[in-house]
Amino acid sequence: MGALFRRQFLQEMVKNLPAPIQNRVVALKNIQLEHLKLEAEFFEEVYKLERKYQEKYQPLFDKRKDIVTGQVEPSEQNPQWKSDDLEDSETSPEFQDMIKKIREIPEDTKGIPNFWYTIFRNTELLGDMVQEHDEPVLKKLTDIKIKYDDEHSYTLEFYFDKNEYFSNEVLTKQYFLKAMVDEDNPFGFEGPEIYKCKGCNINWEKKMNLTIKTIRKKQKHKERGTVRNIVKQVPNDSFFNFFNPPDVPEDKDEMDEETQGILATDFEIGHFLRARIIPKAILYYTGDIIDDEDDDDGEYDDDGEDDDEDESDDETVEKEKRIKSIDDCKNQ
């Protein structure tokens, strides 16, 4: 039974109940509406707490940034947690080659090179956004901060070292939240949700814009047979399209399906960065936290050789990128 059919069936069932029972159902839904209004108040208080504690978290995040960028060298540390015993590590030639390269990183290397870039690569949601031509810039990413605003929004701030691609020191992405019960659909309320976002202008250096590419093609005149070269710029896949999201129309019914999909993914990424990546960055770097999708892989057997080949190719590409990242660490 499909969800829509089940909903129609249940609503029709209620309509045909005896009148006294229908009245009791209405009374219960009225109580539910009161509960939802209280729940909205609860989430309002949660937002205030998040703002309050973000101010307490920030000094810790600043310490993290200082260590990552090499501005501060911590004293010799002992773990203050109990570590889990892991199974034997992978022994494939590629894995061993990667370990060998890691051991060649100079001890006088400052900070933790490629810290945020490595985190992006370690998470499927963010890694899917990163193209090969984005990598040199993302390796210049030194910190990501979050700032809560009074107007029920938060801003993600991406800090970059000086680079040849753009002049901005900081790129921003603002997300707007709503936690009110919608009068038109009150029972659809499930807590705060992002309803729109705003990026920023990137001041690209000449011919360095990663979000566009130049294509050249020959065009033949139908009558004269002459050929001319056409040069035009077209959009290019890039992580930095993240800072130029589509506008949200006032009437959501006017939004096409493609835009809905883009924004749904964007909102998911914005929440993921705020709730997971920024507060727990080091755990994503070390692999103490991995994508939930990866956790479930062992529970299912995939049918078909083609899928296995695709996964093998993906793993090879991923290993090559990790080795390349390690080589960059060695050269810093």
Secondary structure, 3 states (H helix, E strand, C coil): CCHHHHHHHHHHHHHCCCHHHHHHHHHHHHHHHHHHHHHHHHHHHHHHHHHHHHHHHHHHHHHHHHHHCCCCCCCCCCCCCCCCCCCCCCCCHHHHHHHHHHHCCCCCCCCCCCHHHHHHHHCHHHHCCCCHHHHHHHCCEEEEEEEEECCCEEEEEEEECCCCCECCCEEEEEEEEECCCCCCCHHHCCCCEEEEEECCCCCECCCCCCCEEEEEEEEECCCCCCEEEEEEEEECCCHHHHHCCCCCCCCHHHCCHHHHHHHHHHHHHHHHHHHHHCCCHHHHHHCCCCCHHHHHHHHCCCCCHHHHHHHHHHHHHHHHHHHHHHHHHHCC
